[in-house]
Amino acid sequence: MHRLYPVIRVLSLVILMFGLTMLLPLAVSWTQHDGAEGAFDEAILLTISTGLGLWYATRKEQRDLTIRDGFLMVALVWTLLPIYAGLPLVLQLNVSFTDAYFEAVSGLTTTGATILSGLDTLPVSINFWRTQMVWLGGMGLIVLAVAILPLLGIGGRQMFKAETPGPMKDTKMTPRMAETAKGLWVVYSLISMCCILAYRWAGMTWLDAIMHMFATMGLGGFSSHDASFAYFASPTIEAVSIAFMLFAGMNFATHFVAISGRSLRPYRADPEAGWFLLVTLGSVIGIAIFLDFHDVYPTFGEALRYAAFNVVSIATTTGFATTDYALWPFFAPLWMLFLCSFATSAGSTGGGIKMIRAIVLYKQVYRELMRAIHPNAVHLVKVRRDVMPSNILFAVLAFGFMYMVCIVAMTLLLSLSGLEIITAFSAVVASINNTGPGLGQVGPASNYAGLSDFQTWVCTFAMLLGRLEIFTLLVVMTPAFWRK
């Protein structure tokens, strides 16, 4: 147990910082007089007290974190922080621990699935906190910790490697990992400010603009309205949202390099950006034509409007909606659910297996086909001009296999618990891809409140698996991890 003290020491500081982030919704509660001040006061006190207590007990532990410690740290952060994040919901809304934990995990993992209804009547500060969780989880609290903890004498390279999405975790934008994390947060914050101003210009109130910026940039889909973006009924607001969802669906490392170099060349050099835009926008056009062919909307322009917003929202794993697209001919929502599995880029705030893995998997399959035709030829898997090393290929193949195993296993679990198969399958896919709405009982016109506690915990585990890209969480659960 003593060897875990350095991990607990770092965890205590993360919990402490997380408690401080609740001061913002507390300030909103004070200014709006919404009656939630007491809930946030208690939540902040409990969270900061826990952080200070753990830090005091382990303050003398100065050992550097190993790679194993990094994996454990990430797993602990993403499983324990939702307990504190759910406190305002338990204290103010009197929901069960299961539902509060689900809602908090959904926010921090940027999934956007909810068990709450009557969002328009909730205290403003509660909706603010829900969406703020999405923004914090979007870039990752671990990255934030990496940027700040070195100032306290704690390095964060191991944590950053465990948290960074995508198969090429060792790629750095700057020589020092802390500088990388700071650069990501600067870019993330800069684009977030632009998003707020754009929403306000399009017609939102300041509070709505800030809350929907949180959910848009984090690709989390939480809204302060039950009707989501249908509440605004504004093509201008929808267009702004589409633009920033596409921005957030791309690699923030690419944004960092492009902004710091004041050039668009990094977007052309990014192996994912072109495919991400081609697949997503191509799907928008395809589904608009499909909806027009089936006379779902009176004009093609209207079909294009609804297709553009909802397809981009699901493809980027955001989860906003302007209509109940589950009522569209079944191919359209099924294709959208498929898109959310791979469309977003590594290094974005989106979920799924990421476009880079999809590209590598496709090229590996093509190589095997060519090997079957020409057994003696040498075939290399290249992404742009870079040859993919064998270790990356094996890691991508293993990830793809485990991704399918997890979906099948959890779908069977939900089906065994009594859910009909469309709801069970779509709930798992939407949860593990951190998308939010699925089909059937968990479609865009409803939420996850109808699930039993067991079904809710299965979906919660799926969200955590997806946010930590499966292996980061599963490796901590193996017996070999705990052996000396």
N, C-alpha and C positions, 0 to 999 in steps of 0.2 A: 504493500500500500504506500510505503514511503516514497517509492520511485514515481508515484503519480502526483506528488506534491507540486513539482514545477508546473505541471499541466493545470492543476487546480488553481495555482497562483495566477496564471495567465487568464484562465476562465473567470476568476473573480474580477479581474479588471474589465473584461468584456461585459460581464453582468453589470458592473458599476456604470460603465459607459452607456449601456442599454437603458438603465434606469434614468439616466440624465436625458435621454431622447424623449421620455414621457413628459418632460417639462413643457414641450411645445403644445401638445394637445391640452395640457392643463391650462396653459395661457389662453388657448382658444375657449376653453370652458369658462374661464373667468370673464373674458370679454363678451361672450355670448350669453352668459347667465343661464346655461342649459341644465344646471342641476347635477352635473357629473363631477364637480370639483372633488367631492369626498372620495369617490372611487379612484380618481387619479392620485390624490394625496396618499391614500393607503397603498396603492400599487407601487408608487415611487418609493415610499418608506420601506416596504417589504423588499423591493428589488435592490435598492442601494444598501440596506442593512445586510442582506445576504452577501452582496459583493464585498462590502467592507469586512464582514466577519470571516469570509474565506480568505481574503487577502491578509488579514492580520494573522490568521492561523498558519499561513504558508509564506509569510513575507521574507523569510530568511533563505528560501529555496531559490538559488540563482542559476541552477544548471541550465545549459542550452537545451532547447527542444530537439529531439531526434525526429527522423521521418515518422517513426511509429507514434511518437508523441503528437506530431502534426495531424495524423489521421484521427487519433483519439480526440484531440482538441476540437477539430471540425465537427465530428459526430456529436460531441457533448454540447457544443454551442447550438447546433441546429435542433437538438432534441430537448434541451433544457430551457433555452430562451423563450419558446412558445408558452411555457408554464407562466412566466412572468408577463409575457405579452397578453395572455388571456385574462389576467387579473382584473383589468378594468371592465371586461365583459361580464365576468362572474359577479363583481361587486355592484355594477350599475344595472345590468340587464337580468341578473339572477338566472343565467343559463347554467347548464350542467358543466362539470369539468370537461367531459368528453367533447361537448359542442364548442366550448371556449378554446380548448386545445386545438381542435380541428380548424376553427376560424383563424387562430393565431398562426398555425402551421401554414394554412392556405395563404395568409398574408405574407409571411416571411419567406416562403418558398416561391412567391409571386404566382401562385396558382389562380387565385381569384374565385375559387369555389366557396359558396357561403351556405350557412344554415339559418341565416337571419332573414326575416321578411319585415315589411314596414320600415324600410330604410329611410324614407322621407320623414318619418316621425321620430327617428332616433335622435338623441342629443348630438348636436353638431360635432362636438369633440370626440365622440365615439366613432363617427364616420371618418373624422380627420385621422384618428389613431389607426383605424383599419387601413386606410390608404397609405398613411405614412409607413406602416410596416412593409407594404409592398415596395415602396421606394428604397427603404433601407435594405431589404432583402435583394433588391434588383442587382446591385453591384456586389452585394455580399458584405455582411458585417465583418467577416474575416478579413476582407481586403481593407476595410476601414481600420480594423485592429492592427493590420500590418503597417499602415501608414502612421499610426499614433504610438503603438507600443514601443517601437524602437526609441522614441523620445524618453521612455521610462526605463531604458536599458534592456529591452526584451526584443530579440530579433524575431522575424516572422516568416522567413523563407519557407520553412516546412509547412506552415499553415497555408501559405499562399499556393504552394504546389498541390495540396490536397483539395483546395477550394476551387481553383481555376478550372472553368469548363473547357472541354475539348481535348483531343488526343495529344496535342503537343504542348504539354504543361511547362516545359523548360524554356520556352521562348520568352525572352525578356525584351522590353522596349527600352529600358534604361539599365545601366550597369548594376544599380542597387535596387533590390526588391521593394524597399520602402518607397523609393522614388517612383517606381512603376505604379504602386498602389495609389500614391498621391496624384500622379498624372491621370489615372483612370477616374478618380473622384473629381478632379478639377473639370475634366471633359464632361463627365456625367452631370455635374452641377451646372455647368455652363449651358448645356443643351436643355436641362430642366428649366432654367430661367427663361430661355427662349420659348419653351413650351407654355409656361404660365402666361407670358405676354401674348402669345398667339391665341390661346384660348380666351383670354380677356378681350382681345381685339375682335374675336369671332362672336362675342356676345355673352359669355359666361360671367357670373359674378366672380369677384376675387376669390372667395372661399371655394366655389365650385372649380374655378380654374386651377387652384393649388391642389385640391384633392384629386382632380382628374389628371393633373400632371403627374402626381405621385403614381397613380395606377397605370398611366400610359408609359412613362419612362421605365417603370419596373415591369411592364408587360404583365400586370397582375389582374386587371379587369374589375377590381372592386369599384363600385360607384356609390354615390350618396343618394341615388334614386333607384327605386325598384324597377323602373322601366329602362334603366341604364341610359344609353345615349338616345333612345327613342323619346325620352323626357324632353330633350331640347328641340327635336324635330327641325334641325338646322343643317342643311347641306354644307354650309361654311364650317361649322364646328366639326362635322364628320370629316371634311377634307383635311382640316388641321390635325385631327386625330390620326388619320391614315398616314400623313406625312411623318409624324413623330413615332408612330408604331413601326414604320419601316426603318426609321433611324435607329430605334432601340433594338430592332431585330438584327442589326449588323454588328460586326465586331468593334467593340469600343477601343481596342488597340489600334484599329485602322483609323477611327475617328481621331484618336490621340496623335497619330503620326501625321494625318492630313492637316489637322489644325495647327500643330506645332511647326510643320513644314510649309504651311500655307499653300498646299498643292492638292489637286484631285488625283494625282498619280497613284497614291496608296490604294484608292478604291479600284483602280484598274488592275493593280498588282495583286489585290486580295483574291485568292482563288474561290472564295465563297460568295462575295458580294454580287457578282454578275449572275451566278446561278440562283441566289436567293431572290433577286429582283425578277429574273426571268420566270422562275417557277411560280412565285407569288402573283405577279401581275398577269402572267399568262393564264393562271387559274381564275383570276378575276374576270378576264375577257371570256374564257371558256364557260364559266358558270353563268355569266350574264347572258350569253347566247343561248345556253341550255334553258334558263328561266324564261327567256323571251320565246323560245320555241314551244315551251309548254304553257304559254300564256299565263304565267304566274302574275305578271304585272302588265298593265295596259300598254306601256310603251317600252322600247328598248332602253331609253334613257333612265327610266325608273328602275328597270331591272339592273342596269349597270351601277346605279347609285347604291342599291341595297347589296348587290354582290360585292362591290368594291369594299365597303366598310366591313361587312361581316366576314368575307373571305380573308382579308388582311388581318382582321382581329383574331381569327382562329389560327391562321397560318403562323402568325407571330406569337401564338400561345397567350394572347392577351385575355380574351374572353368577354369583351364588350359585345353588345348586340343592339341592333335597331329594329329587329323584328324576330319573330319566332321562326328561325330558319329550319327548325325541325319539321315544319309543315311543308317545306319545299319538297319536290320529288326526291325520293330517298338518295339518289346518286349524289346530289349536291352536298347535303350535310355529311355523307359518308366520305366524300372526297376531301372535304374540309377537315374532318377528323384525321384522315390520312396525312394531310399536309402538315398538321401540327406536330407530327412525329419526327420531322426532319428539316423543315424549311429554314429555321433560324440559324444564324451563324454561331460558331464557337466564339466565346468572348462577348456575346450579347447578353441581354437579360432574359432571353427566351429559354424555353425548355426543349425537350425532345433529344434525339440522338445527335443533332446538329448537322448542318449541311456538309461540313468537311468530312464527317464520318460516312455520310451517304455517298459522297464523291469517291472516297477511298474504297468503300464496299463495292460500288459499281465497277471501278477500275480493276479490283481484284477478281471479280466475277468474269470480266472481259478477258483478263489475263489467263484465267483457267480455261476459258473457251478456246483461246488461241493456242494454249498448250496442248489441248486435245487435238487440234488440227495440225499443229507443227510441234511435235514433242521435243525436238532437238534445238529449237530456237530459244534465244534468251529474251525473255519478256520482263520488262521492269515496270513497276507501278510508279507513275510520276504524277505529281500535282504541280501544274505549271512546269517548271524546269527542274523541280526538286524530286529526286528519287526517294520514295518512302522506304525507310529502313525496315527490316523484318520485324523488329520489336514493336514498331508502331502498327504494322499490319496485323500482327498477332493480337495486339491490344484491342484494335478496332473490331476484329472478328470475335474476340471473346466478349467484348461489350455488346455487340449485336446479338450474340447468342443469349447472354444473360438478360438482355432487354426483352427478348421474345419469351424467355422462360418466365420472367416475372409477370408479364402481361397475362400469359396463359394461366399461371398458377393462381394469381389473384382474381382473375375472371371466374375460374372454377370455384374459388372460395366464396365469392359473392353469389354465384349461381346456386351453390350448395346452401347458402343462407336464405334463399328464397327469392332473390331478385330475378326478374326475367332477363334473358340473355342480352338483349340490346342495351338495357340499362346497365347491366353488370359489365359488359365489355367496354362501353363508352365511358363509364365512370372510371374504370381502371386506366384506360388510355388517356382520358382528360386529366387524371390525377398524376400519373407518372410523367406525362409531358408538361405538367404544370400549366394546363390550359384553362381549367375551370369547368365551364358548361360542357355536358356531353349530350346524349340523346335519351329519349324515353323519359323516365321519371326524373332524370337530372338534366333535362334539356334547358335551353335558354329562357323558357317561359316559367321555369320552376327553379328549385334549388335542392340542396342535399339534406334538407330538414326531415324528409320522409324516410331516411335510412335508419336502420336500427343502430344501436351502439357498436355492435360487432362490425357491421358494414362501414360505419363511420371510421373505425380504427383501421380497417383494411385500406380505405382510401387515404387516411392520414399517413400510413406507412408508405403507400405508393407515392405520395407527394414528397416525402423525405427522400425516398430512393431516387426519384427523378431530380430533385434539387442537388443531391450529392453525387449524381451520375453513377448510381448503383454501387460501384466498387468501393467508394470511400466509406459508405455505411456498412456494406457486407463484410469488408475486410476486418472491421472491428468486432464482428460477430463470429469470427472463426476462432477455434481453439488455439491455432498456431500463433495468433496475434498476442495471446496472453502468456505464452510460454517464454521463459527467460532465454 
